[in-house]
């Protein structure tokens, strides 16, 4: 009872103002009473437990007082407050109205005449305070005190709308009762609700306050649900739909208001023209005629068939004539017009939102908010599930939108769309509707695909992606139901898909990696996973990677649904038919579409990490071995596959290259489909793939390598080498035969080159046969244009042999280290005792038991060289290789005897081509000789005769004009000097040095130096500025000092030009300096050349030379010092203006001041003009070598 007394007092004070006239003191007093009333409601609502409220008796008293307060507030708002101009008082009055309506909500519920009239009186009071819509204002009568959105406070308008929500909100909870007892309004009440709807739409469209606009839309939805009479609401539907569209499409509209407007529109459509509203409507015309709806059902057809069998022909009644359009009622005409207008509204809603998002103009709905997209899915669900008969023309429009929203990245949106589509597919559609809709869906799929083809080059990419997603949704949702329609129109559909995925190029600058997981059946034979690299595909009309993935996903879905034999036949018909032109410049699109359609039939265990979406279950058929055999047979029979053999690279267009690469990729896709069953086709496809591996086009080569990697992986081989080793007899015979017929097969040498580049062919069993055929081909075509490819093959063969021999030697060394016998326990014990008896570590030099046991062997071995020294030179040639190796220097492994004869044959052939005029071929030959000689370094009994045979052929190459050939020849001589020592040193003095000296005299730096042609490096490297050069020249160089000597403190680098480009002249100079350094280090016979070499190479200590040249020259002088330091000292001292220190004793006469300069002038007469530029670097050498 504590709450009743204050409440009664407040009610009494409030009711007193009903009979008073509005004045300012009264208004202030009423405002205080309203504030106390709101505070009282806050206080009693904070008490939640019934015990704290004092039991049930006070509640009954409070309920009675609530009705009195509601009645008093209604009268005050209709009179006292309405006449007052204070916005604050109006606001407080409606706030109190909202609070008391919440307390009286249960007693206001009811749809009787008295209850309806009472509620409408409250609603009328609220509507009086709302700003009138522009349509309701009488322009002839000017009312200066009229309320507008701008003049009315937002807080007051929000309180009014909340009051309306409280008045209509309770009815929305019992939709079943509203449907059974619709509200029957009189004409005046209908007009009143029409005015209320207009006011709410006006606030929703024009109010800048987001909360007020949201409350207006929610209130409008509550009003529509409260009326719940289709005939009445149909009068409001045109204005409601247009107003809600303007509200949702207004600029800078909040997403919450858009969501509320879309949901309110869905409610209005469902209540006005939902399929349930025509069930009991006798005036529904053709839509409500039971005879028309029953005539075309399956049950009616069965009954008609039974009756026709039992009745006599003369008793059969003629069928009812079709309903004429002239007999349509006015309501049907209105419904047709409404359906047309709503379809136009929905089309603008969907199209404007997509276009606005694509172009970036901000037009249309704000699809960026996931709530808006979810509301769109709900609206589409309302149209498709509850308004299919009345809005039949909008069914597919909403269906397309749902298919796009089904793939949304937000889970809530995708789930909402998927729920609607699932309900439509499982329970909502009847059998008759399915039979009617399926052909229409198939026709619409074809129509959308044709529309996409027409707009593919004009529309924005986002719009095209939207259409692709729609097509993807059709195929994914319909599944196998679409198979017969796709097969029937396969040719048209395939051509359209080819135009959609118009191929642009293979981007060689971007590599895509696909990880192939290990198949379960071949897990023991295959690796855990193989990464296959392919070039990125670029489409002409889709540039973003996400867009390309959407297009390929569509192709995967179509391939999973369509019959494989159907699209395979169509693909090869387009490839073979010369009149079938699906693109402007070729048919790579046909192969690309075929590859992506076939990818849908890959086995689940064969799909790699690149697959992010699971295609529809393969319902169109299975790609079996027979279909794969047909695909491979037709691919290999195409002229485009063999064109690589019959044409040169210059005449091959890029389009044909791309098509060939895609055809090769198709073989890899077939291997993914069959898995281990692909072994049956290795005999037919292995050599064609290896042949394409030798292509001069990098796109084709990469595609062939990727296809071979897939073949070996899915057929269960451990590696590509294992595939070749097991199946080498499949293609080695063809390869060897074609090597001897290069006029017919001119690119066979490139096949061998590719094999050697990508595999370890030297380790395979049949390498001898391939190498022998290669050497025979070299002999046959030594004067033909094919020699370049053959020489590159020889170079790669030598490199493969060297690599294999080095790895085998490393493995043997590891095994020897692992099998090395550890010292015995007795030897270890003796060593420990010696260390403990204070003899120190030197005591371990005494022979132990192990050394005693091995001494006889050493002595026996030691007798061999003494005998060998007394024998003729020919004795060395009959000794074992290991004896020769171990006694000369013990460094480096000997060449395996299995490869030695082959390498000697290759080097002998290369000697014939040293006189080749082609610089590229000559450089290739010299490179092969260099690597082969290094391989034959041990034993020397094979190396020295080989060097003796090659030496006469090398010398003429030093006298040619081409600097690249000279540099390569010098590098070979350097290798020979490194391996043969004095054998080359003796010949170097007489034959090589005079030629090298002439080349050194021709090489100069500065303005007189010869400049080569413009190269790409000249465009990338800028010339160092003078400031940078001066800073580099003043940096202090570093040089390794001989033992026991220190460098000058503060010098850390040479004075030279950094960052200079390497011309052919510089490369030749570097090779000559390196050759001289190696010869001086390995041979003592060149000591007589030290003065000449010192004077000829001293000019390369110039600060104008590049840093590499200066550093290599310093290395050369270090080697010359070891041969004749006195001669080098004189030259370096003269170049650096070295001043000798004074005599250590006064008994010696002091040097004259100009004695050194006179000596230097005489010594440098042949190298005049070098002192100034070489002084700094010569001083560094002087300090590092002699001081």
QUITASUL-V787188 format. One record per helix or strand of 3 or more residues. SS is the DSSP state (hx for helix, st for strand). FROM is the first residue (numbers start at 1). TO is the last residue. Records with the same first field share a line. If there is no record, write none. Layout:
# QUITASUL-V787188
SS = FROM-TO + FROM-TO
This chain:
# QUITASUL-V787188
hx = 2-19 + 24-45 + 57-78 + 80-83 + 87-103 + 105-108 + 113-127 + 134-136 + 154-173 + 175-180 + 187-206 + 210-227 + 230-249 + 255-273 + 275-278 + 285-287 + 290-295 + 298-310 + 313-315 + 325-327 + 330-359 + 370-386 + 392-405 + 411-428 + 431-455 + 461-488 + 490-500 + 545-561 + 564-576 + 588-599 + 604-606 + 625-637 + 639-646 + 654-693 + 698-714 + 720-726 + 728-739 + 748-758 + 761-763 + 767-780 + 787-818 + 825-836 + 841-845 + 849-870 + 873-878 + 881-888 + 897-915 + 919-935 + 940-959 + 963-980 + 982-1002 + 1016-1020 + 1026-1033 + 1064-1082 + 1085-1101 + 1107-1136 + 1155-1163 + 1165-1167 + 1171-1185
st = 503-517 + 529-539
